[in-house]
């Protein structure tokens, strides 16, 4: 089972292209194993600022799976 994780990276208005490329390369190099479907989206406006949203799917950890499976039984009866 996979869970969607969304990371947001600040994108200043007047950031040099080389600095942005370095940020993206560092982020790519530190992604966890098993990551797939990486997407980049520019969000925001001139009033509140801009953010570069990077989202990706990664496998659940064993701890997350154990917690979710513990409550999945209760959710079936609540529906």
PDB file with SEQRES, HELIX, SHEET and CRYST1 records, atoms N, CA, C and O in Angstrom:
SEQRES   1 A   79  UNK UNK UNK UNK UNK UNK UNK UNK UNK UNK UNK UNK UNK          
SEQRES   2 A   79  UNK UNK UNK UNK UNK UNK UNK UNK UNK UNK UNK UNK UNK          
SEQRES   3 A   79  UNK UNK UNK UNK UNK UNK UNK UNK UNK UNK UNK UNK UNK          
SEQRES   4 A   79  UNK UNK UNK UNK UNK UNK UNK UNK UNK UNK UNK UNK UNK          
SEQRES   5 A   79  UNK UNK UNK UNK UNK UNK UNK UNK UNK UNK UNK UNK UNK          
SEQRES   6 A   79  UNK UNK UNK UNK UNK UNK UNK UNK UNK UNK UNK UNK UNK          
SEQRES   7 A   79  UNK                                                          
HELIX    1 AA1 UNK A   17  UNK A   29  1                                  13    
HELIX    2 AA2 UNK A   62  UNK A   78  1                                  17    
SHEET    1 AA1 3 UNK A   2  UNK A  11  0                                        
SHEET    2 AA1 3 UNK A  49  UNK A  59 -1                                        
SHEET    3 AA1 3 UNK A  36  UNK A  45 -1                                        
CRYST1    1.000    1.000    1.000  90.00  90.00  90.00 P 1           1          
ATOM      1  N   UNK A   1       0.842  -1.179   0.000  1.00  0.00           N  
ATOM      2  CA  UNK A   1       0.000   0.000   0.000  1.00  0.00           C  
ATOM      3  C   UNK A   1       0.890   1.245   0.000  1.00  0.00           C  
ATOM      4  O   UNK A   1       1.938   1.253   0.646  1.00  0.00           O  
ATOM      5  N   UNK A   2       0.485   2.295  -0.716  1.00  0.00           N  
ATOM      6  CA  UNK A   2       1.263   3.529  -0.796  1.00  0.00           C  
ATOM      7  C   UNK A   2       0.469   4.694  -0.225  1.00  0.00           C  
ATOM      8  O   UNK A   2      -0.762   4.699  -0.234  1.00  0.00           O  
ATOM      9  N   UNK A   3       1.185   5.648   0.255  1.00  0.00           N  
ATOM     10  CA  UNK A   3       0.574   6.858   0.793  1.00  0.00           C  
ATOM     11  C   UNK A   3       1.188   8.046   0.067  1.00  0.00           C  
ATOM     12  O   UNK A   3       2.391   8.069  -0.189  1.00  0.00           O  
ATOM     13  N   UNK A   4       0.355   9.036  -0.263  1.00  0.00           N  
ATOM     14  CA  UNK A   4       0.841  10.233  -0.947  1.00  0.00           C  
ATOM     15  C   UNK A   4       1.472  11.172   0.077  1.00  0.00           C  
ATOM     16  O   UNK A   4       0.844  11.537   1.070  1.00  0.00           O  
ATOM     17  N   UNK A   5       2.687  11.548  -0.171  1.00  0.00           N  
ATOM     18  CA  UNK A   5       3.419  12.490   0.670  1.00  0.00           C  
ATOM     19  C   UNK A   5       3.652  13.747  -0.163  1.00  0.00           C  
ATOM     20  O   UNK A   5       4.092  13.661  -1.309  1.00  0.00           O  
ATOM     21  N   UNK A   6       3.361  14.900   0.402  1.00  0.00           N  
ATOM     22  CA  UNK A   6       3.554  16.151  -0.336  1.00  0.00           C  
ATOM     23  C   UNK A   6       4.600  17.000   0.375  1.00  0.00           C  
ATOM     24  O   UNK A   6       4.442  17.326   1.551  1.00  0.00           O  
ATOM     25  N   UNK A   7       5.650  17.354  -0.323  1.00  0.00           N  
ATOM     26  CA  UNK A   7       6.684  18.254   0.171  1.00  0.00           C  
ATOM     27  C   UNK A   7       6.530  19.591  -0.518  1.00  0.00           C  
ATOM     28  O   UNK A   7       6.293  19.636  -1.725  1.00  0.00           O  
ATOM     29  N   UNK A   8       6.659  20.686   0.219  1.00  0.00           N  
ATOM     30  CA  UNK A   8       6.606  22.017  -0.381  1.00  0.00           C  
ATOM     31  C   UNK A   8       7.959  22.691  -0.215  1.00  0.00           C  
ATOM     32  O   UNK A   8       8.529  22.724   0.876  1.00  0.00           O  
ATOM     33  N   UNK A   9       8.454  23.223  -1.316  1.00  0.00           N  
ATOM     34  CA  UNK A   9       9.739  23.917  -1.329  1.00  0.00           C  
ATOM     35  C   UNK A   9       9.462  25.388  -1.611  1.00  0.00           C  
ATOM     36  O   UNK A   9       8.775  25.721  -2.576  1.00  0.00           O  
ATOM     37  N   UNK A  10      10.002  26.273  -0.762  1.00  0.00           N  
ATOM     38  CA  UNK A  10       9.823  27.715  -0.969  1.00  0.00           C  
ATOM     39  C   UNK A  10      10.536  28.145  -2.253  1.00  0.00           C  
ATOM     40  O   UNK A  10      11.670  27.742  -2.511  1.00  0.00           O  
ATOM     41  N   UNK A  11       9.863  28.957  -3.041  1.00  0.00           N  
ATOM     42  CA  UNK A  11      10.453  29.490  -4.271  1.00  0.00           C  
ATOM     43  C   UNK A  11      10.391  31.010  -4.216  1.00  0.00           C  
ATOM     44  O   UNK A  11       9.352  31.592  -4.526  1.00  0.00           O  
ATOM     45  N   UNK A  12      11.495  31.671  -3.822  1.00  0.00           N  
ATOM     46  CA  UNK A  12      11.492  33.131  -3.793  1.00  0.00           C  
ATOM     47  C   UNK A  12      11.249  33.709  -5.185  1.00  0.00           C  
ATOM     48  O   UNK A  12      11.552  33.072  -6.193  1.00  0.00           O  
ATOM     49  N   UNK A  13      10.698  34.925  -5.228  1.00  0.00           N  
ATOM     50  CA  UNK A  13      10.371  35.557  -6.500  1.00  0.00           C  
ATOM     51  C   UNK A  13      11.584  35.743  -7.403  1.00  0.00           C  
ATOM     52  O   UNK A  13      11.489  35.529  -8.611  1.00  0.00           O  
ATOM     53  N   UNK A  14      12.706  36.134  -6.844  1.00  0.00           N  
ATOM     54  CA  UNK A  14      13.872  36.464  -7.666  1.00  0.00           C  
ATOM     55  C   UNK A  14      15.025  35.495  -7.454  1.00  0.00           C  
ATOM     56  O   UNK A  14      16.180  35.912  -7.382  1.00  0.00           O  
ATOM     57  N   UNK A  15      14.724  34.219  -7.356  1.00  0.00           N  
ATOM     58  CA  UNK A  15      15.764  33.215  -7.136  1.00  0.00           C  
ATOM     59  C   UNK A  15      16.473  32.906  -8.455  1.00  0.00           C  
ATOM     60  O   UNK A  15      15.820  32.715  -9.480  1.00  0.00           O  
ATOM     61  N   UNK A  16      17.813  32.856  -8.432  1.00  0.00           N  
ATOM     62  CA  UNK A  16      18.540  32.505  -9.653  1.00  0.00           C  
ATOM     63  C   UNK A  16      18.237  31.060 -10.074  1.00  0.00           C  
ATOM     64  O   UNK A  16      17.990  30.200  -9.228  1.00  0.00           O  
ATOM     65  N   UNK A  17      18.258  30.812 -11.349  1.00  0.00           N  
ATOM     66  CA  UNK A  17      17.960  29.490 -11.883  1.00  0.00           C  
ATOM     67  C   UNK A  17      18.914  28.433 -11.340  1.00  0.00           C  
ATOM     68  O   UNK A  17      18.494  27.320 -11.023  1.00  0.00           O  
ATOM     69  N   UNK A  18      20.206  28.777 -11.230  1.00  0.00           N  
ATOM     70  CA  UNK A  18      21.186  27.813 -10.723  1.00  0.00           C  
ATOM     71  C   UNK A  18      20.864  27.386  -9.285  1.00  0.00           C  
ATOM     72  O   UNK A  18      21.041  26.219  -8.938  1.00  0.00           O  
ATOM     73  N   UNK A  19      20.393  28.317  -8.448  1.00  0.00           N  
ATOM     74  CA  UNK A  19      20.039  27.986  -7.069  1.00  0.00           C  
ATOM     75  C   UNK A  19      18.831  27.053  -7.043  1.00  0.00           C  
ATOM     76  O   UNK A  19      18.791  26.111  -6.251  1.00  0.00           O  
ATOM     77  N   UNK A  20      17.856  27.309  -7.897  1.00  0.00           N  
ATOM     78  CA  UNK A  20      16.683  26.443  -7.978  1.00  0.00           C  
ATOM     79  C   UNK A  20      17.066  25.040  -8.425  1.00  0.00           C  
ATOM     80  O   UNK A  20      16.581  24.054  -7.870  1.00  0.00           O  
ATOM     81  N   UNK A  21      17.930  24.948  -9.421  1.00  0.00           N  
ATOM     82  CA  UNK A  21      18.380  23.644  -9.912  1.00  0.00           C  
ATOM     83  C   UNK A  21      19.116  22.888  -8.808  1.00  0.00           C  
ATOM     84  O   UNK A  21      18.928  21.681  -8.657  1.00  0.00           O  
ATOM     85  N   UNK A  22      19.955  23.587  -8.030  1.00  0.00           N  
ATOM     86  CA  UNK A  22      20.668  22.939  -6.913  1.00  0.00           C  
ATOM     87  C   UNK A  22      19.684  22.414  -5.878  1.00  0.00           C  
ATOM     88  O   UNK A  22      19.848  21.299  -5.383  1.00  0.00           O  
ATOM     89  N   UNK A  23      18.649  23.213  -5.540  1.00  0.00           N  
ATOM     90  CA  UNK A  23      17.632  22.776  -4.575  1.00  0.00           C  
ATOM     91  C   UNK A  23      16.923  21.519  -5.052  1.00  0.00           C  
ATOM     92  O   UNK A  23      16.752  20.571  -4.286  1.00  0.00           O  
ATOM     93  N   UNK A  24      16.515  21.509  -6.301  1.00  0.00           N  
ATOM     94  CA  UNK A  24      15.797  20.360  -6.846  1.00  0.00           C  
ATOM     95  C   UNK A  24      16.682  19.119  -6.902  1.00  0.00           C  
ATOM     96  O   UNK A  24      16.208  18.012  -6.644  1.00  0.00           O  
ATOM     97  N   UNK A  25      17.953  19.288  -7.232  1.00  0.00           N  
ATOM     98  CA  UNK A  25      18.878  18.146  -7.266  1.00  0.00           C  
ATOM     99  C   UNK A  25      19.086  17.580  -5.867  1.00  0.00           C  
ATOM    100  O   UNK A  25      19.123  16.361  -5.701  1.00  0.00           O  
ATOM    101  N   UNK A  26      19.223  18.443  -4.853  1.00  0.00           N  
ATOM    102  CA  UNK A  26      19.368  17.973  -3.478  1.00  0.00           C  
ATOM    103  C   UNK A  26      18.126  17.219  -3.024  1.00  0.00           C  
ATOM    104  O   UNK A  26      18.228  16.177  -2.378  1.00  0.00           O  
ATOM    105  N   UNK A  27      16.963  17.742  -3.360  1.00  0.00           N  
ATOM    106  CA  UNK A  27      15.721  17.074  -2.987  1.00  0.00           C  
ATOM    107  C   UNK A  27      15.624  15.713  -3.657  1.00  0.00           C  
ATOM    108  O   UNK A  27      15.258  14.733  -3.007  1.00  0.00           O  
ATOM    109  N   UNK A  28      15.944  15.634  -4.934  1.00  0.00           N  
ATOM    110  CA  UNK A  28      15.911  14.366  -5.666  1.00  0.00           C  
ATOM    111  C   UNK A  28      16.869  13.353  -5.058  1.00  0.00           C  
ATOM    112  O   UNK A  28      16.534  12.175  -4.931  1.00  0.00           O  
ATOM    113  N   UNK A  29      18.061  13.809  -4.680  1.00  0.00           N  
ATOM    114  CA  UNK A  29      19.067  12.909  -4.116  1.00  0.00           C  
ATOM    115  C   UNK A  29      18.682  12.367  -2.746  1.00  0.00           C  
ATOM    116  O   UNK A  29      19.187  11.320  -2.342  1.00  0.00           O  
ATOM    117  N   UNK A  30      17.798  13.054  -2.020  1.00  0.00           N  
ATOM    118  CA  UNK A  30      17.416  12.632  -0.674  1.00  0.00           C  
ATOM    119  C   UNK A  30      16.019  12.013  -0.599  1.00  0.00           C  
ATOM    120  O   UNK A  30      15.484  11.833   0.495  1.00  0.00           O  
ATOM    121  N   UNK A  31      15.430  11.689  -1.737  1.00  0.00           N  
ATOM    122  CA  UNK A  31      14.130  11.009  -1.718  1.00  0.00           C  
ATOM    123  C   UNK A  31      14.293   9.603  -1.158  1.00  0.00           C  
ATOM    124  O   UNK A  31      15.304   8.952  -1.422  1.00  0.00           O  
ATOM    125  N   UNK A  32      13.310   9.116  -0.383  1.00  0.00           N  
ATOM    126  CA  UNK A  32      13.405   7.757   0.166  1.00  0.00           C  
ATOM    127  C   UNK A  32      13.344   6.696  -0.932  1.00  0.00           C  
ATOM    128  O   UNK A  32      12.909   6.974  -2.049  1.00  0.00           O  
ATOM    129  N   UNK A  33      13.782   5.478  -0.606  1.00  0.00           N  
ATOM    130  CA  UNK A  33      13.730   4.359  -1.549  1.00  0.00           C  
ATOM    131  C   UNK A  33      12.279   4.002  -1.851  1.00  0.00           C  
ATOM    132  O   UNK A  33      11.412   4.148  -0.989  1.00  0.00           O  
ATOM    133  N   UNK A  34      12.014   3.543  -3.049  1.00  0.00           N  
ATOM    134  CA  UNK A  34      10.664   3.126  -3.426  1.00  0.00           C  
ATOM    135  C   UNK A  34       9.767   4.257  -3.882  1.00  0.00           C  
ATOM    136  O   UNK A  34       8.571   4.049  -4.087  1.00  0.00           O  
ATOM    137  N   UNK A  35      10.322   5.457  -4.044  1.00  0.00           N  
ATOM    138  CA  UNK A  35       9.520   6.610  -4.459  1.00  0.00           C  
ATOM    139  C   UNK A  35       9.177   6.482  -5.941  1.00  0.00           C  
ATOM    140  O   UNK A  35      10.003   6.072  -6.756  1.00  0.00           O  
ATOM    141  N   UNK A  36       7.926   6.848  -6.270  1.00  0.00           N  
ATOM    142  CA  UNK A  36       7.526   6.855  -7.676  1.00  0.00           C  
ATOM    143  C   UNK A  36       6.507   7.967  -7.896  1.00  0.00           C  
ATOM    144  O   UNK A  36       5.968   8.532  -6.944  1.00  0.00           O  
ATOM    145  N   UNK A  37       6.257   8.266  -9.139  1.00  0.00           N  
ATOM    146  CA  UNK A  37       5.261   9.269  -9.536  1.00  0.00           C  
ATOM    147  C   UNK A  37       5.554  10.640  -8.921  1.00  0.00           C  
ATOM    148  O   UNK A  37       4.693  11.232  -8.269  1.00  0.00           O  
ATOM    149  N   UNK A  38       6.773  11.139  -9.135  1.00  0.00           N  
ATOM    150  CA  UNK A  38       7.155  12.453  -8.604  1.00  0.00           C  
ATOM    151  C   UNK A  38       6.589  13.530  -9.519  1.00  0.00           C  
ATOM    152  O   UNK A  38       6.754  13.472 -10.737  1.00  0.00           O  
ATOM    153  N   UNK A  39       5.919  14.513  -8.921  1.00  0.00           N  
ATOM    154  CA  UNK A  39       5.307  15.609  -9.687  1.00  0.00           C  
ATOM    155  C   UNK A  39       5.700  16.947  -9.094  1.00  0.00           C  
ATOM    156  O   UNK A  39       5.848  17.089  -7.880  1.00  0.00           O  
ATOM    157  N   UNK A  40       5.866  17.934  -9.978  1.00  0.00           N  
ATOM    158  CA  UNK A  40       6.222  19.289  -9.574  1.00  0.00           C  
ATOM    159  C   UNK A  40       5.122  20.233 -10.036  1.00  0.00           C  
ATOM    160  O   UNK A  40       4.668  20.160 -11.177  1.00  0.00           O  
ATOM    161  N   UNK A  41       4.692  21.131  -9.128  1.00  0.00           N  
ATOM    162  CA  UNK A  41       3.633  22.072  -9.474  1.00  0.00           C  
ATOM    163  C   UNK A  41       3.933  23.422  -8.823  1.00  0.00           C  
ATOM    164  O   UNK A  41       4.265  23.487  -7.639  1.00  0.00           O  
ATOM    165  N   UNK A  42       3.815  24.493  -9.600  1.00  0.00           N  
ATOM    166  CA  UNK A  42       4.002  25.838  -9.088  1.00  0.00           C  
ATOM    167  C   UNK A  42       2.683  26.332  -8.522  1.00  0.00           C  
ATOM    168  O   UNK A  42       1.658  26.290  -9.202  1.00  0.00           O  
ATOM    169  N   UNK A  43       2.706  26.800  -7.276  1.00  0.00           N  
ATOM    170  CA  UNK A  43       1.486  27.280  -6.616  1.00  0.00           C  
ATOM    171  C   UNK A  43       1.719  28.670  -6.044  1.00  0.00           C  
ATOM    172  O   UNK A  43       2.859  29.080  -5.822  1.00  0.00           O  
ATOM    173  N   UNK A  44       0.635  29.383  -5.809  1.00  0.00           N  
ATOM    174  CA  UNK A  44       0.712  30.685  -5.175  1.00  0.00           C  
ATOM    175  C   UNK A  44       0.496  31.830  -6.147  1.00  0.00           C  
ATOM    176  O   UNK A  44       0.126  31.629  -7.304  1.00  0.00           O  
ATOM    177  N   UNK A  45       0.740  33.054  -5.643  1.00  0.00           N  
ATOM    178  CA  UNK A  45       0.561  34.248  -6.462  1.00  0.00           C  
ATOM    179  C   UNK A  45       1.552  35.314  -5.998  1.00  0.00           C  
ATOM    180  O   UNK A  45       2.389  35.061  -5.132  1.00  0.00           O  
ATOM    181  N   UNK A  46       1.446  36.523  -6.590  1.00  0.00           N  
ATOM    182  CA  UNK A  46       2.378  37.594  -6.262  1.00  0.00           C  
ATOM    183  C   UNK A  46       2.104  38.206  -4.895  1.00  0.00           C  
ATOM    184  O   UNK A  46       3.005  38.800  -4.304  1.00  0.00           O  
ATOM    185  N   UNK A  47       0.892  38.078  -4.382  1.00  0.00           N  
ATOM    186  CA  UNK A  47       0.550  38.670  -3.088  1.00  0.00           C  
ATOM    187  C   UNK A  47       1.085  37.810  -1.938  1.00  0.00           C  
ATOM    188  O   UNK A  47       1.764  38.318  -1.045  1.00  0.00           O  
ATOM    189  N   UNK A  48       0.780  36.521  -1.959  1.00  0.00           N  
ATOM    190  CA  UNK A  48       1.147  35.629  -0.856  1.00  0.00           C  
ATOM    191  C   UNK A  48       2.444  34.863  -1.109  1.00  0.00           C  
ATOM    192  O   UNK A  48       2.890  34.118  -0.236  1.00  0.00           O  
ATOM    193  N   UNK A  49       3.041  35.023  -2.249  1.00  0.00           N  
ATOM    194  CA  UNK A  49       4.295  34.338  -2.573  1.00  0.00           C  
ATOM    195  C   UNK A  49       4.058  33.074  -3.376  1.00  0.00           C  
ATOM    196  O   UNK A  49       2.926  32.617  -3.537  1.00  0.00           O  
ATOM    197  N   UNK A  50       5.122  32.538  -3.863  1.00  0.00           N  
ATOM    198  CA  UNK A  50       5.046  31.330  -4.685  1.00  0.00           C  
ATOM    199  C   UNK A  50       5.687  30.164  -3.954  1.00  0.00           C  
ATOM    200  O   UNK A  50       6.632  30.338  -3.185  1.00  0.00           O  
ATOM    201  N   UNK A  51       5.167  28.991  -4.201  1.00  0.00           N  
ATOM    202  CA  UNK A  51       5.747  27.767  -3.662  1.00  0.00           C  
ATOM    203  C   UNK A  51       5.807  26.735  -4.770  1.00  0.00           C  
ATOM    204  O   UNK A  51       4.904  26.635  -5.600  1.00  0.00           O  
ATOM    205  N   UNK A  52       6.860  25.990  -4.766  1.00  0.00           N  
ATOM    206  CA  UNK A  52       7.021  24.892  -5.693  1.00  0.00           C  
ATOM    207  C   UNK A  52       6.621  23.639  -4.931  1.00  0.00           C  
ATOM    208  O   UNK A  52       7.307  23.241  -3.989  1.00  0.00           O  
ATOM    209  N   UNK A  53       5.509  23.008  -5.329  1.00  0.00           N  
ATOM    210  CA  UNK A  53       5.022  21.819  -4.649  1.00  0.00           C  
ATOM    211  C   UNK A  53       5.549  20.565  -5.319  1.00  0.00           C  
ATOM    212  O   UNK A  53       5.396  20.384  -6.527  1.00  0.00           O  
ATOM    213  N   UNK A  54       6.161  19.716  -4.543  1.00  0.00           N  
ATOM    214  CA  UNK A  54       6.690  18.457  -5.065  1.00  0.00           C  
ATOM    215  C   UNK A  54       5.997  17.330  -4.310  1.00  0.00           C  
ATOM    216  O   UNK A  54       6.125  17.223  -3.091  1.00  0.00           O  
ATOM    217  N   UNK A  55       5.268  16.494  -5.033  1.00  0.00           N  
ATOM    218  CA  UNK A  55       4.552  15.389  -4.404  1.00  0.00           C  
ATOM    219  C   UNK A  55       5.011  14.070  -4.999  1.00  0.00           C  
ATOM    220  O   UNK A  55       5.399  13.996  -6.165  1.00  0.00           O  
ATOM    221  N   UNK A  56       4.959  13.030  -4.177  1.00  0.00           N  
ATOM    222  CA  UNK A  56       5.388  11.716  -4.642  1.00  0.00           C  
ATOM    223  C   UNK A  56       4.723  10.633  -3.817  1.00  0.00           C  
ATOM    224  O   UNK A  56       4.281  10.870  -2.693  1.00  0.00           O  
ATOM    225  N   UNK A  57       4.657   9.439  -4.392  1.00  0.00           N  
ATOM    226  CA  UNK A  57       4.140   8.271  -3.694  1.00  0.00           C  
ATOM    227  C   UNK A  57       5.306   7.468  -3.144  1.00  0.00           C  
ATOM    228  O   UNK A  57       6.315   7.262  -3.818  1.00  0.00           O  
ATOM    229  N   UNK A  58       5.148   7.023  -1.913  1.00  0.00           N  
ATOM    230  CA  UNK A  58       6.157   6.154  -1.320  1.00  0.00           C  
ATOM    231  C   UNK A  58       5.435   5.032  -0.577  1.00  0.00           C  
ATOM    232  O   UNK A  58       4.303   5.208  -0.126  1.00  0.00           O  
ATOM    233  N   UNK A  59       6.091   3.882  -0.450  1.00  0.00           N  
ATOM    234  CA  UNK A  59       5.477   2.779   0.286  1.00  0.00           C  
ATOM    235  C   UNK A  59       5.313   3.143   1.763  1.00  0.00           C  
ATOM    236  O   UNK A  59       6.119   3.884   2.325  1.00  0.00           O  
ATOM    237  N   UNK A  60       4.256   2.609   2.379  1.00  0.00           N  
ATOM    238  CA  UNK A  60       4.067   2.814   3.812  1.00  0.00           C  
ATOM    239  C   UNK A  60       5.154   2.090   4.585  1.00  0.00           C  
ATOM    240  O   UNK A  60       5.671   1.060   4.155  1.00  0.00           O  
ATOM    241  N   UNK A  61       5.486   2.653   5.736  1.00  0.00           N  
ATOM    242  CA  UNK A  61       6.410   1.953   6.621  1.00  0.00           C  
ATOM    243  C   UNK A  61       5.638   0.853   7.339  1.00  0.00           C  
ATOM    244  O   UNK A  61       4.407   0.844   7.320  1.00  0.00           O  
ATOM    245  N   UNK A  62       6.346  -0.063   7.965  1.00  0.00           N  
ATOM    246  CA  UNK A  62       5.680  -1.142   8.695  1.00  0.00           C  
ATOM    247  C   UNK A  62       4.848  -0.583   9.844  1.00  0.00           C  
ATOM    248  O   UNK A  62       3.768  -1.095  10.141  1.00  0.00           O  
ATOM    249  N   UNK A  63       5.348   0.461  10.485  1.00  0.00           N  
ATOM    250  CA  UNK A  63       4.618   1.089  11.595  1.00  0.00           C  
ATOM    251  C   UNK A  63       3.310   1.713  11.103  1.00  0.00           C  
ATOM    252  O   UNK A  63       2.269   1.548  11.740  1.00  0.00           O  
ATOM    253  N   UNK A  64       3.355   2.425   9.984  1.00  0.00           N  
ATOM    254  CA  UNK A  64       2.138   3.026   9.418  1.00  0.00           C  
ATOM    255  C   UNK A  64       1.127   1.952   9.029  1.00  0.00           C  
ATOM    256  O   UNK A  64      -0.072   2.099   9.268  1.00  0.00           O  
ATOM    257  N   UNK A  65       1.615   0.882   8.433  1.00  0.00           N  
ATOM    258  CA  UNK A  65       0.723  -0.202   8.021  1.00  0.00           C  
ATOM    259  C   UNK A  65       0.061  -0.858   9.238  1.00  0.00           C  
ATOM    260  O   UNK A  65      -1.130  -1.167   9.204  1.00  0.00           O  
ATOM    261  N   UNK A  66       0.826  -1.068  10.305  1.00  0.00           N  
ATOM    262  CA  UNK A  66       0.275  -1.672  11.516  1.00  0.00           C  
ATOM    263  C   UNK A  66      -0.808  -0.782  12.125  1.00  0.00           C  
ATOM    264  O   UNK A  66      -1.856  -1.279  12.535  1.00  0.00           O  
ATOM    265  N   UNK A  67      -0.565   0.521  12.187  1.00  0.00           N  
ATOM    266  CA  UNK A  67      -1.568   1.439  12.734  1.00  0.00           C  
ATOM    267  C   UNK A  67      -2.828   1.465  11.880  1.00  0.00           C  
ATOM    268  O   UNK A  67      -3.944   1.433  12.401  1.00  0.00           O  
ATOM    269  N   UNK A  68      -2.642   1.522  10.568  1.00  0.00           N  
ATOM    270  CA  UNK A  68      -3.794   1.583   9.673  1.00  0.00           C  
ATOM    271  C   UNK A  68      -4.607   0.294   9.713  1.00  0.00           C  
ATOM    272  O   UNK A  68      -5.838   0.338   9.710  1.00  0.00           O  
ATOM    273  N   UNK A  69      -3.938  -0.841   9.749  1.00  0.00           N  
ATOM    274  CA  UNK A  69      -4.669  -2.114   9.774  1.00  0.00           C  
ATOM    275  C   UNK A  69      -5.407  -2.290  11.090  1.00  0.00           C  
ATOM    276  O   UNK A  69      -6.448  -2.945  11.129  1.00  0.00           O  
ATOM    277  N   UNK A  70      -4.889  -1.720  12.163  1.00  0.00           N  
ATOM    278  CA  UNK A  70      -5.557  -1.809  13.463  1.00  0.00           C  
ATOM    279  C   UNK A  70      -6.901  -1.079  13.445  1.00  0.00           C  
ATOM    280  O   UNK A  70      -7.863  -1.524  14.071  1.00  0.00           O  
ATOM    281  N   UNK A  71      -6.960   0.041  12.727  1.00  0.00           N  
ATOM    282  CA  UNK A  71      -8.183   0.832  12.685  1.00  0.00           C  
ATOM    283  C   UNK A  71      -9.061   0.531  11.471  1.00  0.00           C  
ATOM    284  O   UNK A  71     -10.218   0.952  11.437  1.00  0.00           O  
ATOM    285  N   UNK A  72      -8.549  -0.174  10.495  1.00  0.00           N  
ATOM    286  CA  UNK A  72      -9.330  -0.488   9.299  1.00  0.00           C  
ATOM    287  C   UNK A  72     -10.541  -1.328   9.647  1.00  0.00           C  
ATOM    288  O   UNK A  72     -11.603  -1.146   9.052  1.00  0.00           O  
ATOM    289  N   UNK A  73     -10.413  -2.245  10.597  1.00  0.00           N  
ATOM    290  CA  UNK A  73     -11.523  -3.100  11.020  1.00  0.00           C  
ATOM    291  C   UNK A  73     -12.659  -2.244  11.606  1.00  0.00           C  
ATOM    292  O   UNK A  73     -13.829  -2.493  11.318  1.00  0.00           O  
ATOM    293  N   UNK A  74     -12.324  -1.257  12.412  1.00  0.00           N  
ATOM    294  CA  UNK A  74     -13.328  -0.371  13.032  1.00  0.00           C  
ATOM    295  C   UNK A  74     -14.005   0.498  11.963  1.00  0.00           C  
ATOM    296  O   UNK A  74     -15.201   0.771  12.064  1.00  0.00           O  
ATOM    297  N   UNK A  75     -13.271   0.925  10.960  1.00  0.00           N  
ATOM    298  CA  UNK A  75     -13.841   1.779   9.923  1.00  0.00           C  
ATOM    299  C   UNK A  75     -14.845   1.022   9.066  1.00  0.00           C  
ATOM    300  O   UNK A  75     -15.801   1.617   8.569  1.00  0.00           O  
ATOM    301  N   UNK A  76     -14.644  -0.282   8.885  1.00  0.00           N  
ATOM    302  CA  UNK A  76     -15.601  -1.075   8.086  1.00  0.00           C  
ATOM    303  C   UNK A  76     -16.964  -1.112   8.760  1.00  0.00           C  
ATOM    304  O   UNK A  76     -17.992  -1.084   8.083  1.00  0.00           O  
ATOM    305  N   UNK A  77     -16.982  -1.174  10.091  1.00  0.00           N  
ATOM    306  CA  UNK A  77     -18.254  -1.244  10.801  1.00  0.00           C  
ATOM    307  C   UNK A  77     -18.911   0.125  10.950  1.00  0.00           C  
ATOM    308  O   UNK A  77     -20.125   0.211  11.137  1.00  0.00           O  
ATOM    309  N   UNK A  78     -18.122   1.193  10.869  1.00  0.00           N  
ATOM    310  CA  UNK A  78     -18.674   2.550  11.005  1.00  0.00           C  
ATOM    311  C   UNK A  78     -19.400   2.978   9.734  1.00  0.00           C  
ATOM    312  O   UNK A  78     -20.279   3.838   9.788  1.00  0.00           O  
ATOM    313  N   UNK A  79     -19.056   2.406   8.620  1.00  0.00           N  
ATOM    314  CA  UNK A  79     -19.652   2.840   7.346  1.00  0.00           C  
ATOM    315  C   UNK A  79     -20.995   2.293   7.116  1.00  0.00           C  
ATOM    316  O   UNK A  79     -21.608   2.577   6.087  1.00  0.00           O  
TER     317      UNK A  79                                                      
END                                                                             
